[in-house]
């Protein structure tokens, strides 16, 4: 009897583990922060995304947790919105243009930034998954606040991008 119960518990655990929804995607992100993206969609509501991106002559690595909400899901369409947050770190090596309100000339000032960056990110976007074809397209905004070279605090409220991802 004990063997039967153990076999039954193992079978139920195996069936439950196989029934979990996990989808993997890789793709390109094209925008202010362009790079390669990898996403693991854990279930219909939650995903984890990693991005390796180029910006300002440097490279950054992003880690994001996203929450999904369906807008339209039927046999032909799969349109979803998502939002979430995370962080990034990396380095920059390039010019940055900023506008200071107290600048007597009224124009923007250029300064060179070279060094490590660390920051927090938000993300909001929409994606359309093609039914019967392993691809999705979308648009997203990834606002961030970062400390560049431990000297300059930079805030970008938009950081828009388009993406194209393939489902593995």
C-alpha positions as CSV (number, residue, x, y, z in Angstrom):
1,X,0.0,0.0,0.0
2,X,2.8,2.4,0.8
3,X,4.5,1.7,-2.5
4,X,1.2,2.5,-4.3
5,X,0.9,5.8,-2.5
6,X,4.5,6.7,-3.2
7,X,4.1,5.9,-6.9
8,X,0.8,7.8,-7.0
9,X,2.4,10.9,-5.5
10,X,5.4,10.7,-7.9
11,X,3.1,10.4,-10.9
12,X,1.0,13.4,-9.7
13,X,4.1,15.5,-9.1
14,X,5.4,14.6,-12.6
15,X,2.1,15.5,-14.3
16,X,1.9,18.8,-12.4
17,X,5.5,19.7,-13.3
18,X,4.9,18.9,-17.0
19,X,1.7,21.0,-17.0
20,X,3.5,24.3,-16.2
21,X,3.5,26.9,-18.9
22,X,7.0,28.0,-19.8
23,X,7.9,29.9,-23.0
24,X,11.4,31.1,-24.0
25,X,12.0,34.0,-26.4
26,X,15.1,35.6,-27.9
27,X,15.2,38.7,-30.1
28,X,16.4,42.1,-31.0
29,X,15.5,45.4,-29.3
30,X,15.9,48.4,-31.6
31,X,15.7,51.9,-30.1
32,X,17.5,54.3,-27.7
33,X,18.9,51.2,-25.9
34,X,19.5,48.6,-28.6
35,X,20.6,45.1,-28.0
36,X,19.8,41.4,-27.6
37,X,16.9,40.3,-25.4
38,X,16.1,36.9,-23.8
39,X,12.8,36.3,-22.0
40,X,11.3,33.4,-20.1
41,X,7.6,33.6,-19.7
42,X,6.8,31.6,-16.6
43,X,3.1,31.5,-16.9
44,X,0.3,33.7,-18.5
45,X,1.0,36.4,-16.0
46,X,4.7,36.7,-15.2
47,X,8.0,36.8,-17.2
48,X,11.7,37.4,-16.6
49,X,13.8,39.3,-19.2
50,X,17.5,39.9,-19.6
51,X,18.9,42.4,-22.1
52,X,22.4,43.0,-23.2
53,X,22.4,46.5,-24.7
54,X,24.7,49.1,-26.2
55,X,24.3,52.7,-25.3
56,X,26.6,55.8,-25.1
57,X,29.7,53.8,-26.3
58,X,29.3,51.2,-23.6
59,X,27.5,48.0,-22.7
60,X,24.9,47.4,-20.0
61,X,23.2,44.3,-18.7
62,X,19.5,44.5,-17.6
63,X,17.4,42.2,-15.5
64,X,13.6,42.8,-15.4
65,X,10.6,41.1,-13.9
66,X,7.4,41.7,-15.9
67,X,3.7,41.2,-15.3
68,X,1.4,40.4,-18.3
69,X,-2.2,41.3,-18.9
70,X,-4.2,40.1,-21.9
71,X,-5.9,42.7,-24.1
72,X,-7.2,40.3,-26.8
73,X,-6.7,36.6,-26.9
74,X,-8.6,34.3,-29.2
75,X,-7.8,31.8,-31.9
76,X,-6.3,34.4,-34.3
77,X,-4.9,37.1,-32.0
78,X,-2.7,37.3,-28.9
79,X,-2.2,40.9,-27.9
80,X,-0.9,41.6,-24.4
81,X,0.4,44.5,-22.3
82,X,3.0,44.2,-19.7
83,X,4.7,46.3,-17.0
84,X,7.4,45.7,-14.4
85,X,10.8,46.8,-13.2
86,X,14.4,45.8,-12.5
87,X,17.9,47.1,-12.7
88,X,21.0,47.4,-14.7
89,X,24.8,47.7,-14.5
90,X,27.6,48.2,-17.0
91,X,29.7,51.0,-18.3
92,X,29.6,54.0,-20.7
93,X,32.2,55.8,-22.7
94,X,30.9,58.7,-24.6
95,X,29.4,62.2,-24.7
96,X,26.3,63.1,-22.9
97,X,24.3,66.2,-23.6
98,X,22.4,67.9,-20.8
99,X,20.4,71.1,-20.6
100,X,20.8,73.1,-17.4
101,X,18.2,75.8,-16.6
102,X,20.8,78.0,-14.9
103,X,23.1,77.9,-17.9
104,X,23.6,81.6,-19.0
105,X,23.9,80.6,-22.7
106,X,20.6,78.8,-22.6
107,X,22.0,75.9,-24.6
108,X,22.9,72.3,-23.9
109,X,26.2,71.4,-22.4
110,X,28.3,68.4,-23.6
111,X,30.3,66.5,-21.1
112,X,32.3,63.3,-21.5
113,X,31.3,60.3,-19.3
114,X,33.5,57.3,-18.9
115,X,33.0,54.7,-16.2
116,X,30.6,52.3,-14.5
117,X,26.8,52.8,-14.4
118,X,24.3,51.3,-12.1
119,X,20.6,52.0,-12.2
120,X,16.9,51.1,-11.7
121,X,14.5,50.5,-14.6
122,X,10.8,50.4,-15.2
123,X,9.2,48.8,-18.3
124,X,5.8,49.1,-19.9
125,X,4.9,47.7,-23.4
126,X,2.7,45.8,-25.7
127,X,3.4,42.7,-27.6
128,X,1.6,40.8,-30.4
129,X,2.2,37.1,-30.7
130,X,1.5,35.5,-34.0
131,X,-0.6,32.3,-33.8
132,X,1.0,29.4,-35.7
133,X,4.2,31.3,-36.2
134,X,6.9,31.5,-33.5
135,X,7.4,35.3,-33.5
136,X,6.2,38.3,-31.6
137,X,6.6,42.0,-32.3
138,X,6.0,45.0,-30.0
139,X,6.9,48.4,-28.6
140,X,8.0,49.2,-25.1
141,X,9.2,52.1,-23.0
142,X,11.9,51.4,-20.4
143,X,12.4,54.5,-18.3
144,X,15.5,54.5,-16.1
145,X,17.4,56.4,-13.4
146,X,21.1,55.7,-13.3
147,X,24.3,56.9,-11.7
148,X,27.0,57.3,-14.4
149,X,30.7,57.1,-13.3
150,X,29.6,57.8,-9.8
151,X,29.3,61.5,-10.8
152,X,26.2,62.1,-12.9
153,X,22.6,61.1,-12.1
154,X,20.7,60.6,-15.4
155,X,17.0,60.1,-15.8
156,X,15.4,59.1,-19.1
157,X,11.6,59.0,-18.8
158,X,10.9,57.2,-22.2
159,X,13.8,55.1,-23.7
160,X,11.4,53.8,-26.4
161,X,12.2,50.7,-28.5
162,X,10.7,48.2,-30.9
163,X,11.4,44.6,-30.6
164,X,11.2,41.4,-32.7
165,X,11.4,38.1,-30.8
166,X,11.4,34.4,-31.8
167,X,9.9,31.7,-29.6
168,X,12.1,28.7,-29.0
